[in-house]
Amino acid sequence: PVLALVAGVLLAPPEVKDRLLTLLETEEDYNVNDDLGRIQIWKRGFGYLLANPVLGVGATNFSVAEGMLAVQARMQRDWKTSVAHNVFVEVGVETGFVGGFLFISMIIAALVRLVRLRSRLRRTRLDESWILQADALIASLSAFCIGGMFLSFGYSPFLFFLIAMVAGLERAVDVEQRRVVKADKVRRRRAAPRRPRPVSSRPVLLPPGG
């Protein structure tokens, strides 16, 4: 994959190379310098959080805070409010330090449980597909965090579906492990040699006149 990426960059048309080189030129990037760029929005967001540390500004109210608390809103008539462009800034500013901490803890806890579950699965005789399911959920949660660094979807049901799937996978693995253990016990019981029945030592009584 790395060689393919390098070859793709080297063989790319000149306009594509020029576009890629601009990724390193942050001085002219509006996200760094402009008031509506992401860096400036995040800085203002931390200011809103410090001003409302306990309960935040309220769910889905980041853009409202942009219109009421931002210095630019009082100085510019044509000030354009913006969303947070970051799920962690969004949830933290809107729900306060406690809500932001719980939000991040929920994601970290799900990832930790998946890593532990994957480690446990490697020590069992369950099918490889169970490990693949854990890997898929790890990748999905990681993708949510990476995308969430630049987008505002902190209350998306997608995250809560993933959390529910983590709990469901743990439950399914427990049920499957119990089924496998029970099946092994039955198999060993059937494969064990049967002991012959003891012969009775009591004398056999014959009927009279026999």
Residue pairs with C-beta under 8 A, 6 or more apart in sequence:
9 17
9 20
12 20
22 28
26 32
27 33
29 37
30 36
30 37
31 37
31 38
31 39
32 39
33 40
34 40
35 72
36 80
36 82
38 85
38 86
38 150
41 66
41 82
41 84
41 85
41 89
42 84
42 85
42 86
42 89
44 66
44 69
44 70
45 62
45 84
45 86
45 89
45 90
45 92
45 93
46 89
46 93
47 69
48 56
48 57
48 62
48 65
48 69
48 93
49 56
49 92
49 93
49 96
49 97
49 100
51 69
52 93
52 96
53 96
53 97
54 96
54 97
54 98
55 95
55 96
56 92
56 93
56 94
56 95
56 96
56 99
56 100
57 64
57 65
57 69
57 93
57 94
58 64
58 94
59 94
59 95
59 155
60 94
60 155
61 94
62 83
62 84
62 89
62 90
62 93
62 94
62 152
63 81
63 82
63 83
64 81
65 93
66 73
66 81
66 82
67 73
67 79
67 81
70 79
70 81
72 79
73 79
73 81
83 90
83 152
84 90
84 93
84 152
85 150
85 151
85 152
86 148
86 149
86 150
86 151
86 152
87 148
87 149
87 151
87 152
87 153
87 154
88 100
88 103
88 104
88 148
88 149
88 154
90 152
90 154
91 99
91 100
91 103
91 154
91 155
92 99
92 100
92 103
94 154
95 103
103 154
106 163
107 141
107 144
107 145
107 159
110 137
110 141
110 162
110 163
110 166
111 138
111 141
111 142
113 166
113 170
114 134
114 137
114 138
114 141
114 166
114 169
115 138
117 134
117 169
117 170
117 173
118 131
118 134
118 135
118 138
120 173
121 130
121 131
121 134
121 173
122 131
124 177
124 180
125 180
126 173
126 176
126 177
126 180
130 169
130 173
130 176
133 169
134 169
137 162
137 165
137 166
137 169
140 162
141 162
144 158
144 159
144 162
147 153
148 154
